[in-house]
Amino acid sequence: MAMNGPFADDFWKMRVLPSTWAFKIKRFPDGAVKKFKACFCACGNRQEHGVNNRETWSPVVNWSTICTIMILAAKERLVSAQCDITAAFVTAPIPPDEVVYVAQPCGFVQGTNKVLCLKTCLYGMRQSRRYFFQYLTEKLQKQGLESSDLVPCLFLGKDILAIIYVDDVLLYGRSEEAIDELITNLKNDDVRLRKEGTAKGYLGLKLERDRNKPILSQPGLIKRVIEGLSLSSKFSPTVSTPAEQAALPRDIDGKSATG
């Protein structure tokens, strides 16, 4: 009926996006499993500009900013908190002038002729990061934090600062109470924020202190890269070089080099 009835033209203009499931393992800096994640995603590669997406650009904090803030925070002995936002993109509303249809998720089909008309974003959509960043920016501004003019993902307040990397949040403050108050206020404003500990292990970074010198490293990532390239000792055992260890002697009667 939908394809051949009076609303057939509207049906074919819907441009329903396929859906899929994405599974991911989140790890600690040493490579140990932190949690298993499953996300219902829209196939954003099937979106068409001007039909079911418009603006897609969104800022992402770079590594130099993260490392600089971590080192400065260690020197100033600031209190840190690492937070995760549950189903982050799903909380970001889609503007009413954008209509996006998605096929039902595998395993949760409610009728064969039905599709989903999205009111909020899904993972996989090209505009999800942009709308989520706008959503989170509004929430942080309500709490007195303003985005840096040079680094949009760095938010500065009176006694606290926040780094946003997609849906991972790193907070630094002069006291534990200031951080807890911000987290509580964001939760009361419908932000599904969950505290996961300190800055140790943020985005796989390992932060250590050698006397008064902070040291940043990524041992888990380095180990996985070495094993992925089969460069570990179990795949490529060490072999002594067959070359003679002594220095090469001078050959007085040898031919001169040409080239």
Short mmCIF file of the C-alpha atoms (twelve columns), coordinates in Angstrom:
data_MODEL
# 
_entry.id   MODEL 
# 
loop_
_atom_site.group_PDB 
_atom_site.id 
_atom_site.type_symbol 
_atom_site.label_atom_id 
_atom_site.label_alt_id 
_atom_site.label_comp_id 
_atom_site.label_asym_id 
_atom_site.label_seq_id 
_atom_site.Cartn_x 
_atom_site.Cartn_y 
_atom_site.Cartn_z 
_atom_site.pdbx_PDB_model_num 
ATOM 1   C CA . MET A 1   0.000  0.000   0.000  1 
ATOM 2   C CA . ALA A 2   2.821  2.423   0.906  1 
ATOM 3   C CA . MET A 3   4.607  1.849   -2.395 1 
ATOM 4   C CA . ASN A 4   1.511  1.937   -4.635 1 
ATOM 5   C CA . GLY A 5   -1.059 3.931   -2.634 1 
ATOM 6   C CA . PRO A 6   -1.867 7.655   -2.527 1 
ATOM 7   C CA . PHE A 7   1.279  8.362   -0.496 1 
ATOM 8   C CA . ALA A 8   3.616  6.463   -2.827 1 
ATOM 9   C CA . ASP A 9   5.547  9.613   -3.786 1 
ATOM 10  C CA . ASP A 10  6.249  10.392  -0.133 1 
ATOM 11  C CA . PHE A 11  7.360  6.808   0.456  1 
ATOM 12  C CA . TRP A 12  9.978  6.835   -2.297 1 
ATOM 13  C CA . LYS A 13  11.268 10.227  -1.127 1 
ATOM 14  C CA . MET A 14  11.890 8.918   2.403  1 
ATOM 15  C CA . ARG A 15  15.402 7.637   1.571  1 
ATOM 16  C CA . VAL A 16  15.429 5.140   4.438  1 
ATOM 17  C CA . LEU A 17  18.964 4.563   5.767  1 
ATOM 18  C CA . PRO A 18  20.038 0.990   6.512  1 
ATOM 19  C CA . SER A 19  20.982 0.255   10.117 1 
ATOM 20  C CA . THR A 20  23.592 -1.969  11.710 1 
ATOM 21  C CA . TRP A 21  25.202 -2.872  15.026 1 
ATOM 22  C CA . ALA A 22  28.760 -1.845  15.963 1 
ATOM 23  C CA . PHE A 23  30.721 -3.638  18.668 1 
ATOM 24  C CA . LYS A 24  33.798 -2.212  20.368 1 
ATOM 25  C CA . ILE A 25  36.183 -3.125  23.180 1 
ATOM 26  C CA . LYS A 26  37.321 -0.221  25.360 1 
ATOM 27  C CA . ARG A 27  40.725 -0.803  26.979 1 
ATOM 28  C CA . PHE A 28  42.896 0.497   29.808 1 
ATOM 29  C CA . PRO A 29  46.371 1.933   29.000 1 
ATOM 30  C CA . ASP A 30  47.982 -1.472  29.632 1 
ATOM 31  C CA . GLY A 31  45.685 -3.105  27.072 1 
ATOM 32  C CA . ALA A 32  43.354 -4.799  29.573 1 
ATOM 33  C CA . VAL A 33  39.655 -4.844  28.681 1 
ATOM 34  C CA . LYS A 34  37.729 -2.009  30.321 1 
ATOM 35  C CA . LYS A 35  34.260 -2.669  28.925 1 
ATOM 36  C CA . PHE A 36  32.374 -4.114  25.969 1 
ATOM 37  C CA . LYS A 37  30.212 -1.683  23.998 1 
ATOM 38  C CA . ALA A 38  27.424 -2.218  21.462 1 
ATOM 39  C CA . CYS A 39  25.880 0.630   19.470 1 
ATOM 40  C CA . PHE A 40  22.886 0.753   17.159 1 
ATOM 41  C CA . CYS A 41  24.140 2.723   14.162 1 
ATOM 42  C CA . ALA A 42  22.766 4.277   11.018 1 
ATOM 43  C CA . CYS A 43  24.714 3.675   7.809  1 
ATOM 44  C CA . GLY A 44  25.865 7.240   7.259  1 
ATOM 45  C CA . ASN A 45  27.657 6.269   4.053  1 
ATOM 46  C CA . ARG A 46  24.215 6.082   2.450  1 
ATOM 47  C CA . GLN A 47  23.245 9.641   3.404  1 
ATOM 48  C CA . GLU A 48  22.820 12.295  0.731  1 
ATOM 49  C CA . HIS A 49  23.796 15.892  1.285  1 
ATOM 50  C CA . GLY A 50  20.738 18.139  1.266  1 
ATOM 51  C CA . VAL A 51  18.341 15.211  1.720  1 
ATOM 52  C CA . ASN A 52  19.054 13.757  5.176  1 
ATOM 53  C CA . ASN A 53  22.121 15.782  6.210  1 
ATOM 54  C CA . ARG A 54  23.445 19.301  5.765  1 
ATOM 55  C CA . GLU A 55  26.302 20.650  7.881  1 
ATOM 56  C CA . THR A 56  28.558 17.909  9.277  1 
ATOM 57  C CA . TRP A 57  31.740 19.641  10.506 1 
ATOM 58  C CA . SER A 58  32.558 19.502  14.227 1 
ATOM 59  C CA . PRO A 59  35.742 20.312  16.196 1 
ATOM 60  C CA . VAL A 60  37.915 17.639  17.822 1 
ATOM 61  C CA . VAL A 61  40.606 18.419  20.388 1 
ATOM 62  C CA . ASN A 62  44.120 17.572  19.201 1 
ATOM 63  C CA . TRP A 63  46.691 15.503  21.083 1 
ATOM 64  C CA . SER A 64  49.009 18.447  21.766 1 
ATOM 65  C CA . THR A 65  46.242 20.196  23.721 1 
ATOM 66  C CA . ILE A 66  45.478 17.079  25.773 1 
ATOM 67  C CA . CYS A 67  49.143 16.465  26.610 1 
ATOM 68  C CA . THR A 68  49.762 20.137  27.447 1 
ATOM 69  C CA . ILE A 69  46.771 20.347  29.797 1 
ATOM 70  C CA . MET A 70  47.755 17.064  31.481 1 
ATOM 71  C CA . ILE A 71  51.310 18.289  32.114 1 
ATOM 72  C CA . LEU A 72  50.162 21.688  33.393 1 
ATOM 73  C CA . ALA A 73  47.560 20.029  35.631 1 
ATOM 74  C CA . ALA A 74  50.215 17.713  37.060 1 
ATOM 75  C CA . LYS A 75  52.500 20.658  37.817 1 
ATOM 76  C CA . GLU A 76  49.664 22.630  39.415 1 
ATOM 77  C CA . ARG A 77  48.451 19.476  41.217 1 
ATOM 78  C CA . LEU A 78  44.869 19.871  40.016 1 
ATOM 79  C CA . VAL A 79  42.219 17.263  40.799 1 
ATOM 80  C CA . SER A 80  41.019 15.302  37.764 1 
ATOM 81  C CA . ALA A 81  37.995 13.261  36.772 1 
ATOM 82  C CA . GLN A 82  37.386 11.211  33.652 1 
ATOM 83  C CA . CYS A 83  33.759 10.999  32.564 1 
ATOM 84  C CA . ASP A 84  31.819 9.154   29.907 1 
ATOM 85  C CA . ILE A 85  28.457 10.140  28.477 1 
ATOM 86  C CA . THR A 86  26.118 7.172   28.039 1 
ATOM 87  C CA . ALA A 87  24.670 6.924   24.514 1 
ATOM 88  C CA . ALA A 88  26.016 10.401  23.867 1 
ATOM 89  C CA . PHE A 89  24.855 10.991  20.297 1 
ATOM 90  C CA . VAL A 90  21.339 9.767   21.094 1 
ATOM 91  C CA . THR A 91  20.878 12.751  23.421 1 
ATOM 92  C CA . ALA A 92  21.541 15.299  20.661 1 
ATOM 93  C CA . PRO A 93  18.287 16.473  19.014 1 
ATOM 94  C CA . ILE A 94  17.906 16.690  15.248 1 
ATOM 95  C CA . PRO A 95  16.578 20.068  13.982 1 
ATOM 96  C CA . PRO A 96  12.926 19.876  12.919 1 
ATOM 97  C CA . ASP A 97  13.795 20.865  9.342  1 
ATOM 98  C CA . GLU A 98  15.916 17.713  8.921  1 
ATOM 99  C CA . VAL A 99  14.003 14.445  8.517  1 
ATOM 100 C CA . VAL A 100 15.954 11.195  8.799  1 
ATOM 101 C CA . TYR A 101 14.447 7.715   8.413  1 
ATOM 102 C CA . VAL A 102 16.307 4.583   9.528  1 
ATOM 103 C CA . ALA A 103 15.504 0.899   9.160  1 
ATOM 104 C CA . GLN A 104 14.664 -1.001  12.328 1 
ATOM 105 C CA . PRO A 105 17.559 -2.627  14.209 1 
ATOM 106 C CA . CYS A 106 18.228 -6.294  13.597 1 
ATOM 107 C CA . GLY A 107 16.739 -8.327  16.435 1 
ATOM 108 C CA . PHE A 108 14.216 -5.637  17.423 1 
ATOM 109 C CA . VAL A 109 11.917 -5.495  14.424 1 
ATOM 110 C CA . GLN A 110 8.414  -4.244  15.238 1 
ATOM 111 C CA . GLY A 111 6.474  -4.932  12.049 1 
ATOM 112 C CA . THR A 112 7.947  -5.441  8.595  1 
ATOM 113 C CA . ASN A 113 6.530  -2.259  7.008  1 
ATOM 114 C CA . LYS A 114 7.743  0.177   9.652  1 
ATOM 115 C CA . VAL A 115 10.777 2.459   9.740  1 
ATOM 116 C CA . LEU A 116 12.129 4.826   12.381 1 
ATOM 117 C CA . CYS A 117 11.768 8.592   12.074 1 
ATOM 118 C CA . LEU A 118 14.586 9.962   14.224 1 
ATOM 119 C CA . LYS A 119 14.111 12.754  16.733 1 
ATOM 120 C CA . THR A 120 17.687 12.486  18.013 1 
ATOM 121 C CA . CYS A 121 20.967 11.490  16.377 1 
ATOM 122 C CA . LEU A 122 22.400 8.010   16.022 1 
ATOM 123 C CA . TYR A 123 25.958 6.814   15.833 1 
ATOM 124 C CA . GLY A 124 27.079 6.551   12.235 1 
ATOM 125 C CA . MET A 125 25.192 9.616   11.000 1 
ATOM 126 C CA . ARG A 126 27.417 12.235  9.448  1 
ATOM 127 C CA . GLN A 127 25.935 15.122  11.427 1 
ATOM 128 C CA . SER A 128 25.849 13.355  14.829 1 
ATOM 129 C CA . ARG A 129 29.132 14.755  16.136 1 
ATOM 130 C CA . ARG A 130 28.181 18.293  15.144 1 
ATOM 131 C CA . TYR A 131 24.782 18.236  16.845 1 
ATOM 132 C CA . PHE A 132 26.140 16.506  19.946 1 
ATOM 133 C CA . PHE A 133 28.922 19.075  20.308 1 
ATOM 134 C CA . GLN A 134 26.361 21.875  20.017 1 
ATOM 135 C CA . TYR A 135 24.166 20.143  22.594 1 
ATOM 136 C CA . LEU A 136 27.037 19.660  25.082 1 
ATOM 137 C CA . THR A 137 28.323 23.207  24.511 1 
ATOM 138 C CA . GLU A 138 24.941 24.625  25.539 1 
ATOM 139 C CA . LYS A 139 24.919 22.469  28.685 1 
ATOM 140 C CA . LEU A 140 28.446 23.531  29.704 1 
ATOM 141 C CA . GLN A 141 27.725 27.202  29.046 1 
ATOM 142 C CA . LYS A 142 24.782 26.993  31.436 1 
ATOM 143 C CA . GLN A 143 27.312 25.938  34.115 1 
ATOM 144 C CA . GLY A 144 29.561 28.948  33.480 1 
ATOM 145 C CA . LEU A 145 32.148 27.289  31.205 1 
ATOM 146 C CA . GLU A 146 33.095 29.032  27.964 1 
ATOM 147 C CA . SER A 147 34.779 27.527  24.923 1 
ATOM 148 C CA . SER A 148 38.326 28.687  24.190 1 
ATOM 149 C CA . ASP A 149 38.698 30.910  21.127 1 
ATOM 150 C CA . LEU A 150 41.749 28.931  19.974 1 
ATOM 151 C CA . VAL A 151 40.652 25.415  21.017 1 
ATOM 152 C CA . PRO A 152 36.856 25.015  20.733 1 
ATOM 153 C CA . CYS A 153 36.909 21.679  22.620 1 
ATOM 154 C CA . LEU A 154 38.575 23.256  25.658 1 
ATOM 155 C CA . PHE A 155 36.066 24.816  28.076 1 
ATOM 156 C CA . LEU A 156 37.278 27.153  30.820 1 
ATOM 157 C CA . GLY A 157 35.528 28.142  34.037 1 
ATOM 158 C CA . LYS A 158 36.438 29.916  37.254 1 
ATOM 159 C CA . ASP A 159 37.690 26.876  39.158 1 
ATOM 160 C CA . ILE A 160 37.381 24.123  36.557 1 
ATOM 161 C CA . LEU A 161 38.193 23.258  32.950 1 
ATOM 162 C CA . ALA A 162 36.894 20.558  30.626 1 
ATOM 163 C CA . ILE A 163 38.349 18.795  27.588 1 
ATOM 164 C CA . ILE A 164 35.881 17.235  25.150 1 
ATOM 165 C CA . TYR A 165 36.998 14.443  22.828 1 
ATOM 166 C CA . VAL A 166 33.829 13.367  20.988 1 
ATOM 167 C CA . ASP A 167 31.902 11.816  23.932 1 
ATOM 168 C CA . ASP A 168 34.771 11.473  26.426 1 
ATOM 169 C CA . VAL A 169 35.086 14.287  28.983 1 
ATOM 170 C CA . LEU A 170 38.146 15.116  31.075 1 
ATOM 171 C CA . LEU A 171 37.657 17.528  33.972 1 
ATOM 172 C CA . TYR A 172 40.285 19.371  36.003 1 
ATOM 173 C CA . GLY A 173 39.551 21.487  39.054 1 
ATOM 174 C CA . ARG A 174 41.145 22.926  42.146 1 
ATOM 175 C CA . SER A 175 39.009 20.725  44.385 1 
ATOM 176 C CA . GLU A 176 37.054 17.485  44.260 1 
ATOM 177 C CA . GLU A 177 33.968 19.375  45.406 1 
ATOM 178 C CA . ALA A 178 34.023 21.674  42.359 1 
ATOM 179 C CA . ILE A 179 34.165 18.703  39.981 1 
ATOM 180 C CA . ASP A 180 31.423 16.793  41.800 1 
ATOM 181 C CA . GLU A 181 29.200 19.885  41.776 1 
ATOM 182 C CA . LEU A 182 29.628 20.287  37.998 1 
ATOM 183 C CA . ILE A 183 28.858 16.613  37.377 1 
ATOM 184 C CA . THR A 184 25.758 16.786  39.565 1 
ATOM 185 C CA . ASN A 185 24.500 19.922  37.819 1 
ATOM 186 C CA . LEU A 186 25.013 18.355  34.378 1 
ATOM 187 C CA . LYS A 187 23.141 15.222  35.458 1 
ATOM 188 C CA . ASN A 188 20.271 17.375  36.687 1 
ATOM 189 C CA . ASP A 189 20.258 18.990  33.234 1 
ATOM 190 C CA . ASP A 190 19.647 15.579  31.595 1 
ATOM 191 C CA . VAL A 191 23.297 14.928  30.601 1 
ATOM 192 C CA . ARG A 192 23.964 11.205  31.143 1 
ATOM 193 C CA . LEU A 193 27.395 11.779  32.637 1 
ATOM 194 C CA . ARG A 194 29.155 8.926   34.429 1 
ATOM 195 C CA . LYS A 195 32.355 9.410   36.429 1 
ATOM 196 C CA . GLU A 196 34.942 6.734   35.653 1 
ATOM 197 C CA . GLY A 197 37.908 7.752   37.799 1 
ATOM 198 C CA . THR A 198 40.832 10.146  37.397 1 
ATOM 199 C CA . ALA A 199 42.726 11.267  34.293 1 
ATOM 200 C CA . LYS A 200 44.827 8.089   34.351 1 
ATOM 201 C CA . GLY A 201 44.038 6.113   31.240 1 
ATOM 202 C CA . TYR A 202 42.220 8.926   29.425 1 
ATOM 203 C CA . LEU A 203 42.166 7.934   25.731 1 
ATOM 204 C CA . GLY A 204 44.788 5.275   26.467 1 
ATOM 205 C CA . LEU A 205 47.341 7.712   27.933 1 
ATOM 206 C CA . LYS A 206 49.343 6.607   30.962 1 
ATOM 207 C CA . LEU A 207 50.353 9.420   33.306 1 
ATOM 208 C CA . GLU A 208 53.204 8.814   35.739 1 
ATOM 209 C CA . ARG A 209 55.360 11.041  37.912 1 
ATOM 210 C CA . ASP A 210 59.145 10.791  38.289 1 
ATOM 211 C CA . ARG A 211 59.834 13.048  41.272 1 
ATOM 212 C CA . ASN A 212 58.449 16.387  40.004 1 
ATOM 213 C CA . LYS A 213 58.524 15.386  36.331 1 
ATOM 214 C CA . PRO A 214 55.253 14.148  34.736 1 
ATOM 215 C CA . ILE A 215 55.678 11.403  32.118 1 
ATOM 216 C CA . LEU A 216 53.093 10.536  29.458 1 
ATOM 217 C CA . SER A 217 53.183 7.239   27.578 1 
ATOM 218 C CA . GLN A 218 50.953 4.787   25.681 1 
ATOM 219 C CA . PRO A 219 52.329 1.311   26.494 1 
ATOM 220 C CA . GLY A 220 49.106 -0.510  25.623 1 
ATOM 221 C CA . LEU A 221 48.888 1.061   22.168 1 
ATOM 222 C CA . ILE A 222 52.574 0.409   21.454 1 
ATOM 223 C CA . LYS A 223 52.207 -3.237  22.491 1 
ATOM 224 C CA . ARG A 224 49.151 -3.781  20.272 1 
ATOM 225 C CA . VAL A 225 50.863 -2.139  17.288 1 
ATOM 226 C CA . ILE A 226 53.965 -4.314  17.731 1 
ATOM 227 C CA . GLU A 227 51.879 -7.478  17.989 1 
ATOM 228 C CA . GLY A 228 49.699 -6.407  15.054 1 
ATOM 229 C CA . LEU A 229 52.803 -6.020  12.877 1 
ATOM 230 C CA . SER A 230 54.249 -9.336  14.155 1 
ATOM 231 C CA . LEU A 231 57.305 -7.560  15.547 1 
ATOM 232 C CA . SER A 232 57.143 -8.999  19.062 1 
ATOM 233 C CA . SER A 233 59.773 -11.423 20.294 1 
ATOM 234 C CA . LYS A 234 57.503 -14.459 19.868 1 
ATOM 235 C CA . PHE A 235 57.141 -13.742 16.136 1 
ATOM 236 C CA . SER A 236 60.618 -12.379 15.388 1 
ATOM 237 C CA . PRO A 237 63.184 -13.790 17.849 1 
ATOM 238 C CA . THR A 238 66.450 -11.930 18.222 1 
ATOM 239 C CA . VAL A 239 69.314 -13.193 16.065 1 
ATOM 240 C CA . SER A 240 72.930 -12.119 16.404 1 
ATOM 241 C CA . THR A 241 74.308 -10.397 13.351 1 
ATOM 242 C CA . PRO A 242 76.621 -12.565 11.202 1 
ATOM 243 C CA . ALA A 243 78.878 -9.607  10.483 1 
ATOM 244 C CA . GLU A 244 82.273 -9.407  12.184 1 
ATOM 245 C CA . GLN A 245 82.240 -7.222  15.280 1 
ATOM 246 C CA . ALA A 246 85.713 -5.755  14.696 1 
ATOM 247 C CA . ALA A 247 86.177 -2.478  12.843 1 
ATOM 248 C CA . LEU A 248 86.863 -2.737  9.133  1 
ATOM 249 C CA . PRO A 249 90.613 -2.486  8.362  1 
ATOM 250 C CA . ARG A 250 92.010 0.061   5.971  1 
ATOM 251 C CA . ASP A 251 92.719 -1.330  2.503  1 
ATOM 252 C CA . ILE A 252 95.675 0.647   1.206  1 
ATOM 253 C CA . ASP A 253 95.975 -1.320  -2.063 1 
ATOM 254 C CA . GLY A 254 92.266 -1.264  -2.791 1 
ATOM 255 C CA . LYS A 255 90.650 0.514   -5.709 1 
ATOM 256 C CA . SER A 256 89.419 4.036   -5.195 1 
ATOM 257 C CA . ALA A 257 85.701 4.546   -4.955 1 
ATOM 258 C CA . THR A 258 83.925 5.843   -8.027 1 
ATOM 259 C CA . GLY A 259 80.415 7.049   -8.476 1 
# 
